[in-house]
């Protein structure tokens, strides 16, 4: 549980919580460097939920190239996982 791994899902970057006891996944901002397992802020600005794990995020070498390679596909098919060496059509 030393890092979260960025993946492209439905045309957006996400990562799953690396904690083995947590099933949380969250959207990432491109280039975001730190994963913090929490749900969004409530109306008072307080974080709630999540397991609290904080780890660095592993990104592919060229996230923008993956986005561009998949850009012409339907949103539901814009998928990339780290085990793929390049985006597959």
SEFI-586986 format. One record per atom (N, C-alpha, C, CB): residue in three letters; residue number from 1; x, y, z; atom name. Coordinates in nm, 3 decimals, decimal comma, padded with zeros to 5 digits, m for minus. Last residue first. Glycine has a CB too. Layout:
<nodes>
   residuo   num         u         v         w   atomo
       Ala   NUM         X         Y         Z      CA
...
</nodes>
This chain:
<nodes>
   residuo   num         u         v         w   atomo
       Unk    89   m00,727    00,040   m02,938       N
       Unk    89   m00,854    00,076   m03,001      CA
       Unk    89   m00,933   m00,047   m03,030       C
       Unk    89   m00,831    00,155   m03,128      CB
       Unk    88   m00,533    00,098   m02,648       N
       Unk    88   m00,576    00,005   m02,753      CA
       Unk    88   m00,711    00,048   m02,808       C
       Unk    88   m00,583   m00,140   m02,698      CB
       Unk    87   m00,256    00,284   m02,544       N
       Unk    87   m00,401    00,277   m02,555      CA
       Unk    87   m00,439    00,186   m02,672       C
       Unk    87   m00,462    00,419   m02,574      CB
       Unk    86    00,017    00,076   m02,440       N
       Unk    86   m00,036    00,195   m02,506      CA
       Unk    86   m00,187    00,177   m02,519       C
       Unk    86    00,031    00,219   m02,647      CB
       Unk    85    00,050   m00,120   m02,254       N
       Unk    85    00,168   m00,042   m02,290      CA
       Unk    85    00,129    00,084   m02,366       C
       Unk    85    00,264   m00,126   m02,374      CB
       Unk    84   m00,150   m00,183   m01,979       N
       Unk    84   m00,150   m00,162   m02,124      CA
       Unk    84   m00,030   m00,076   m02,159       C
       Unk    84   m00,284   m00,096   m02,172      CB
       Unk    83   m00,141   m00,172   m01,708       N
       Unk    83   m00,087   m00,294   m01,769      CA
       Unk    83   m00,087   m00,287   m01,923       C
       Unk    83   m00,167   m00,415   m01,724      CB
       Unk    82   m00,277    00,066   m01,642       N
       Unk    82   m00,130    00,062   m01,645      CA
       Unk    82   m00,071   m00,062   m01,710       C
       Unk    82   m00,079    00,072   m01,506      CB
       Unk    81   m00,551    00,117   m01,869       N
       Unk    81   m00,498    00,068   m01,741      CA
       Unk    81   m00,347    00,055   m01,752       C
       Unk    81   m00,563   m00,069   m01,701      CB
       Unk    80   m00,804    00,306   m02,017       N
       Unk    80   m00,663    00,269   m02,018      CA
       Unk    80   m00,624    00,226   m01,877       C
       Unk    80   m00,573    00,387   m02,069      CB
       Unk    79   m01,084    00,390   m02,216       N
       Unk    79   m01,030    00,316   m02,102      CA
       Unk    79   m00,881    00,291   m02,121       C
       Unk    79   m01,106    00,183   m02,083      CB
       Unk    78   m01,332    00,492   m02,362       N
       Unk    78   m01,206    00,560   m02,332      CA
       Unk    78   m01,150    00,503   m02,202       C
       Unk    78   m01,227    00,715   m02,320      CB
       Unk    77   m01,580    00,393   m02,403       N
       Unk    77   m01,467    00,310   m02,447      CA
       Unk    77   m01,332    00,377   m02,424       C
       Unk    77   m01,482    00,277   m02,595      CB
       Unk    76   m01,761    00,581   m02,326       N
       Unk    76   m01,763    00,454   m02,254      CA
       Unk    76   m01,647    00,362   m02,292       C
       Unk    76   m01,893    00,382   m02,280      CB
       Unk    75   m01,718    00,785   m02,519       N
       Unk    75   m01,673    00,802   m02,381      CA
       Unk    75   m01,664    00,669   m02,305       C
       Unk    75   m01,766    00,896   m02,307      CB
       Unk    74   m01,602    00,662   m02,833       N
       Unk    74   m01,712    00,695   m02,742      CA
       Unk    74   m01,661    00,698   m02,598       C
       Unk    74   m01,829    00,593   m02,757      CB
       Unk    73   m01,289    00,807   m02,956       N
       Unk    73   m01,375    00,693   m02,920      CA
       Unk    73   m01,494    00,740   m02,836       C
       Unk    73   m01,295    00,586   m02,844      CB
       Unk    72   m01,111    01,010   m02,995       N
       Unk    72   m01,215    00,989   m03,095      CA
       Unk    72   m01,312    00,877   m03,064       C
       Unk    72   m01,152    00,962   m03,225      CB
       Unk    71   m00,926    00,993   m02,775       N
       Unk    71   m01,021    01,104   m02,788      CA
       Unk    71   m01,134    01,081   m02,887       C
       Unk    71   m00,947    01,226   m02,828      CB
       Unk    70   m00,720    00,817   m02,734       N
       Unk    70   m00,856    00,767   m02,711      CA
       Unk    70   m00,964    00,872   m02,740       C
       Unk    70   m00,869    00,721   m02,568      CB
       Unk    69   m00,495    00,967   m02,783       N
       Unk    69   m00,512    00,843   m02,857      CA
       Unk    69   m00,656    00,791   m02,847       C
       Unk    69   m00,416    00,737   m02,805      CB
       Unk    68   m00,521    01,171   m02,590       N
       Unk    68   m00,534    01,203   m02,733      CA
       Unk    68   m00,559    01,077   m02,817       C
       Unk    68   m00,407    01,273   m02,782      CB
       Unk    67   m00,479    01,025   m02,351       N
       Unk    67   m00,603    01,099   m02,373      CA
       Unk    67   m00,626    01,126   m02,522       C
       Unk    67   m00,602    01,231   m02,296      CB
       Unk    66   m00,215    00,939   m02,400       N
       Unk    66   m00,323    00,840   m02,383      CA
       Unk    66   m00,457    00,907   m02,410       C
       Unk    66   m00,320    00,777   m02,240      CB
       Unk    65   m00,082    01,181   m02,402       N
       Unk    65   m00,079    01,098   m02,522      CA
       Unk    65   m00,189    00,992   m02,516       C
       Unk    65    00,059    01,031   m02,539      CB
       Unk    64   m00,119    01,263   m02,136       N
       Unk    64   m00,183    01,340   m02,245      CA
       Unk    64   m00,186    01,259   m02,374       C
       Unk    64   m00,109    01,473   m02,268      CB
       Unk    63    00,040    01,085   m01,987       N
       Unk    63   m00,105    01,081   m01,976      CA
       Unk    63   m00,175    01,152   m02,092       C
       Unk    63   m00,148    01,143   m01,845      CB
       Unk    62    00,315    00,937   m02,019       N
       Unk    62    00,254    01,043   m02,101      CA
       Unk    62    00,101    01,035   m02,094       C
       Unk    62    00,303    01,033   m02,247      CB
       Unk    61    00,385    00,751   m01,821       N
       Unk    61    00,485    00,847   m01,868      CA
       Unk    61    00,424    00,963   m01,944       C
       Unk    61    00,587    00,777   m01,956      CB
       Unk    60    00,121    00,724   m01,574       N
       Unk    60    00,193    00,679   m01,693      CA
       Unk    60    00,289    00,788   m01,739       C
       Unk    60    00,094    00,641   m01,807      CB
       Unk    59    00,176    00,768   m01,218       N
       Unk    59    00,115    00,808   m01,345      CA
       Unk    59    00,188    00,743   m01,460       C
       Unk    59    00,116    00,962   m01,360      CB
       Unk    58    00,114    00,695   m00,886       N
       Unk    58    00,193    00,656   m01,002      CA
       Unk    58    00,115    00,690   m01,128       C
       Unk    58    00,229    00,503   m00,998      CB
       Unk    57    00,093    00,909   m00,611       N
       Unk    57    00,021    00,849   m00,724      CA
       Unk    57    00,121    00,817   m00,835       C
       Unk    57   m00,091    00,944   m00,776      CB
       Unk    56    00,162    00,862   m00,255       N
       Unk    56    00,185    00,921   m00,387      CA
       Unk    56    00,108    00,846   m00,496       C
       Unk    56    00,336    00,922   m00,420      CB
       Unk    55   m00,097    00,857    00,005       N
       Unk    55    00,018    00,799   m00,066      CA
       Unk    55    00,042    00,876   m00,196       C
       Unk    55   m00,005    00,647   m00,096      CB
       Unk    54   m00,297    00,814    00,275       N
       Unk    54   m00,231    00,920    00,197      CA
       Unk    54   m00,105    00,861    00,137       C
       Unk    54   m00,199    01,046    00,287      CB
       Unk    53   m00,606    00,696    00,399       N
       Unk    53   m00,477    00,664    00,338      CA
       Unk    53   m00,425    00,782    00,257       C
       Unk    53   m00,489    00,539    00,249      CB
       Unk    52   m00,863    00,736    00,497       N
       Unk    52   m00,757    00,826    00,541      CA
       Unk    52   m00,619    00,798    00,483       C
       Unk    52   m00,748    00,821    00,687      CB
       Unk    51   m01,085    00,604    00,411       N
       Unk    51   m01,006    00,538    00,516      CA
       Unk    51   m00,890    00,624    00,565       C
       Unk    51   m00,952    00,406    00,466      CB
       Unk    50   m01,408    00,766    00,372       N
       Unk    50   m01,275    00,726    00,327      CA
       Unk    50   m01,195    00,670    00,443       C
       Unk    50   m01,201    00,843    00,263      CB
       Unk    49   m01,586    01,032    00,548       N
       Unk    49   m01,571    00,904    00,482      CA
       Unk    49   m01,429    00,879    00,436       C
       Unk    49   m01,665    00,895    00,364      CB
       Unk    48   m01,547    01,383    00,491       N
       Unk    48   m01,610    01,271    00,561      CA
       Unk    48   m01,592    01,144    00,481       C
       Unk    48   m01,760    01,299    00,586      CB
       Unk    47   m01,426    01,708    00,553       N
       Unk    47   m01,415    01,582    00,479      CA
       Unk    47   m01,482    01,473    00,561       C
       Unk    47   m01,266    01,546    00,449      CB
       Unk    46   m01,609    02,011    00,572       N
       Unk    46   m01,544    01,901    00,642      CA
       Unk    46   m01,540    01,777    00,553       C
       Unk    46   m01,617    01,870    00,773      CB
       Unk    45   m01,755    02,223    00,473       N
       Unk    45   m01,614    02,216    00,440      CA
       Unk    45   m01,538    02,106    00,510       C
       Unk    45   m01,550    02,344    00,470      CB
       Unk    44   m02,022    02,212    00,512       N
       Unk    44   m01,947    02,294    00,608      CA
       Unk    44   m01,797    02,288    00,583       C
       Unk    44   m01,978    02,248    00,750      CB
       Unk    43   m02,125    02,032    00,331       N
       Unk    43   m02,165    02,172    00,318      CA
       Unk    43   m02,088    02,266    00,410       C
       Unk    43   m02,312    02,186    00,344      CB
       Unk    42   m01,832    01,817    00,290       N
       Unk    42   m01,974    01,841    00,313      CA
       Unk    42   m02,003    01,991    00,302       C
       Unk    42   m02,018    01,786    00,452      CB
       Unk    41   m01,600    01,712    00,036       N
       Unk    41   m01,635    01,794    00,152      CA
       Unk    41   m01,786    01,808    00,166       C
       Unk    41   m01,569    01,932    00,143      CB
       Unk    40   m01,582    01,365   m00,080       N
       Unk    40   m01,584    01,511   m00,094      CA
       Unk    40   m01,624    01,583    00,036       C
       Unk    40   m01,679    01,551   m00,205      CB
       Unk    39   m01,392    01,115    00,103       N
       Unk    39   m01,502    01,154    00,017      CA
       Unk    39   m01,506    01,306    00,011       C
       Unk    39   m01,639    01,097    00,068      CB
       Unk    38   m01,056    01,004    00,086       N
       Unk    38   m01,166    01,071    00,156      CA
       Unk    38   m01,275    01,099    00,054       C
       Unk    38   m01,118    01,204    00,226      CB
       Unk    37   m00,739    00,937    00,064       N
       Unk    37   m00,865    00,865    00,061      CA
       Unk    37   m00,968    00,932    00,151       C
       Unk    37   m00,845    00,719    00,104      CB
       Unk    36   m00,534    01,105   m00,136       N
       Unk    36   m00,584    01,111    00,001      CA
       Unk    36   m00,723    01,050   m00,001       C
       Unk    36   m00,586    01,258    00,057      CB
       Unk    35   m00,248    01,101   m00,333       N
       Unk    35   m00,380    01,039   m00,312      CA
       Unk    35   m00,415    01,054   m00,165       C
       Unk    35   m00,381    00,887   m00,357      CB
       Unk    34   m00,061    01,340   m00,506       N
       Unk    34   m00,090    01,276   m00,378      CA
       Unk    34   m00,233    01,225   m00,374       C
       Unk    34   m00,066    01,374   m00,262      CB
       Unk    33   m00,029    01,462   m00,754       N
       Unk    33    00,081    01,383   m00,701      CA
       Unk    33    00,048    01,304   m00,575       C
       Unk    33    00,196    01,471   m00,673      CB
       Unk    32   m00,188    01,517   m01,064       N
       Unk    32   m00,200    01,517   m00,918      CA
       Unk    32   m00,097    01,421   m00,858       C
       Unk    32   m00,345    01,478   m00,874      CB
       Unk    31   m00,190    01,497   m01,339       N
       Unk    31   m00,066    01,535   m01,274      CA
       Unk    31   m00,072    01,540   m01,122       C
       Unk    31   m00,024    01,665   m01,323      CB
       Unk    30   m00,530    01,574   m01,362       N
       Unk    30   m00,409    01,533   m01,433      CA
       Unk    30   m00,284    01,586   m01,364       C
       Unk    30   m00,414    01,583   m01,579      CB
       Unk    29   m00,702    01,487   m01,069       N
       Unk    29   m00,666    01,596   m01,158      CA
       Unk    29   m00,540    01,553   m01,231       C
       Unk    29   m00,646    01,733   m01,081      CB
       Unk    28   m00,909    01,200   m01,032       N
       Unk    28   m00,781    01,268   m01,017      CA
       Unk    28   m00,774    01,387   m01,110       C
       Unk    28   m00,664    01,171   m01,044      CB
       Unk    27   m01,177    01,051   m00,847       N
       Unk    27   m01,128    01,122   m00,965      CA
       Unk    27   m00,996    01,190   m00,932       C
       Unk    27   m01,231    01,227   m01,015      CB
       Unk    26   m01,142    00,749   m00,654       N
       Unk    26   m01,172    00,891   m00,669      CA
       Unk    26   m01,115    00,945   m00,799       C
       Unk    26   m01,117    00,969   m00,551      CB
       Unk    25   m01,266    00,473   m00,468       N
       Unk    25   m01,195    00,522   m00,587      CA
       Unk    25   m01,235    00,668   m00,605       C
       Unk    25   m01,229    00,436   m00,717      CB
       Unk    24   m01,272    00,243   m00,196       N
       Unk    24   m01,292    00,376   m00,248      CA
       Unk    24   m01,210    00,400   m00,374       C
       Unk    24   m01,257    00,480   m00,142      CB
       Unk    23   m01,254    00,015   m00,048       N
       Unk    23   m01,301    00,001   m00,186      CA
       Unk    23   m01,325    00,136   m00,253       C
       Unk    23   m01,429   m00,081   m00,189      CB
       Unk    22   m01,013   m00,113    00,180       N
       Unk    22   m01,094    00,000    00,132      CA
       Unk    22   m01,133   m00,022   m00,013       C
       Unk    22   m01,017    00,133    00,148      CB
       Unk    21   m00,825   m00,292    00,266       N
       Unk    21   m00,954   m00,294    00,333      CA
       Unk    21   m01,049   m00,185    00,286       C
       Unk    21   m00,934   m00,283    00,481      CB
       Unk    20   m00,588   m00,242    00,131       N
       Unk    20   m00,659   m00,367    00,103      CA
       Unk    20   m00,798   m00,375    00,167       C
       Unk    20   m00,577   m00,483    00,150      CB
       Unk    19   m00,534    00,074   m00,013       N
       Unk    19   m00,552    00,000    00,112      CA
       Unk    19   m00,634   m00,126    00,086       C
       Unk    19   m00,621    00,089    00,220      CB
       Unk    18   m00,532    00,220   m00,244       N
       Unk    18   m00,445    00,104   m00,237      CA
       Unk    18   m00,458    00,024   m00,108       C
       Unk    18   m00,304    00,148   m00,254      CB
       Unk    17   m00,823    00,325   m00,408       N
       Unk    17   m00,747    00,331   m00,284      CA
       Unk    17   m00,661    00,205   m00,275       C
       Unk    17   m00,843    00,344   m00,160      CB
       Unk    16   m00,782    00,386   m00,757       N
       Unk    16   m00,844    00,311   m00,648      CA
       Unk    16   m00,758    00,327   m00,523       C
       Unk    16   m00,860    00,160   m00,684      CB
       Unk    15   m00,819    00,675   m00,957       N
       Unk    15   m00,732    00,579   m00,889      CA
       Unk    15   m00,813    00,512   m00,779       C
       Unk    15   m00,603    00,648   m00,830      CB
       Unk    14   m00,873    00,834   m01,279       N
       Unk    14   m00,916    00,788   m01,147      CA
       Unk    14   m00,808    00,699   m01,086       C
       Unk    14   m01,051    00,711   m01,155      CB
       Unk    13   m00,944    01,054   m01,540       N
       Unk    13   m00,840    00,988   m01,461      CA
       Unk    13   m00,893    00,957   m01,322       C
       Unk    13   m00,713    01,076   m01,451      CB
       Unk    12   m01,180    00,990   m01,800       N
       Unk    12   m01,137    01,068   m01,682      CA
       Unk    12   m01,032    00,986   m01,607       C
       Unk    12   m01,259    01,103   m01,589      CB
       Unk    11   m01,304    00,831   m01,993       N
       Unk    11   m01,254    00,963   m02,030      CA
       Unk    11   m01,213    01,050   m01,913       C
       Unk    11   m01,355    01,034   m02,108      CB
       Unk    10   m01,365    00,592   m01,864       N
       Unk    10   m01,473    00,675   m01,918      CA
       Unk    10   m01,426    00,817   m01,945       C
       Unk    10   m01,592    00,676   m01,822      CB
       Unk     9   m01,056    00,607   m01,717       N
       Unk     9   m01,183    00,536   m01,712      CA
       Unk     9   m01,296    00,629   m01,756       C
       Unk     9   m01,210    00,481   m01,569      CB
       Unk     8   m00,722    00,548   m01,670       N
       Unk     8   m00,817    00,631   m01,745      CA
       Unk     8   m00,946    00,551   m01,760       C
       Unk     8   m00,759    00,673   m01,887      CB
       Unk     7   m00,544    00,548   m01,358       N
       Unk     7   m00,597    00,478   m01,475      CA
       Unk     7   m00,699    00,570   m01,540       C
       Unk     7   m00,661    00,339   m01,436      CB
       Unk     6   m00,279    00,562   m01,121       N
       Unk     6   m00,374    00,633   m01,208      CA
       Unk     6   m00,415    00,542   m01,324       C
       Unk     6   m00,311    00,764   m01,262      CB
       Unk     5   m00,247    00,408   m00,815       N
       Unk     5   m00,211    00,397   m00,956      CA
       Unk     5   m00,319    00,463   m01,042       C
       Unk     5   m00,190    00,249   m00,997      CB
       Unk     4   m00,088    00,487   m00,504       N
       Unk     4   m00,211    00,468   m00,582      CA
       Unk     4   m00,169    00,471   m00,729       C
       Unk     4   m00,321    00,579   m00,550      CB
       Unk     3    00,147    00,321   m00,285       N
       Unk     3    00,112    00,420   m00,386      CA
       Unk     3   m00,024    00,386   m00,448       C
       Unk     3    00,221    00,429   m00,496      CB
       Unk     2    00,185    00,130   m00,091       N
       Unk     2    00,276    00,243   m00,090      CA
       Unk     2    00,247    00,348   m00,197       C
       Unk     2    00,414    00,195   m00,106      CB
       Unk     1    00,084   m00,119    00,000       N
       Unk     1    00,000    00,000    00,000      CA
       Unk     1    00,088    00,125    00,000       C
       Unk     1   m00,095    00,000    00,122      CB
</nodes>
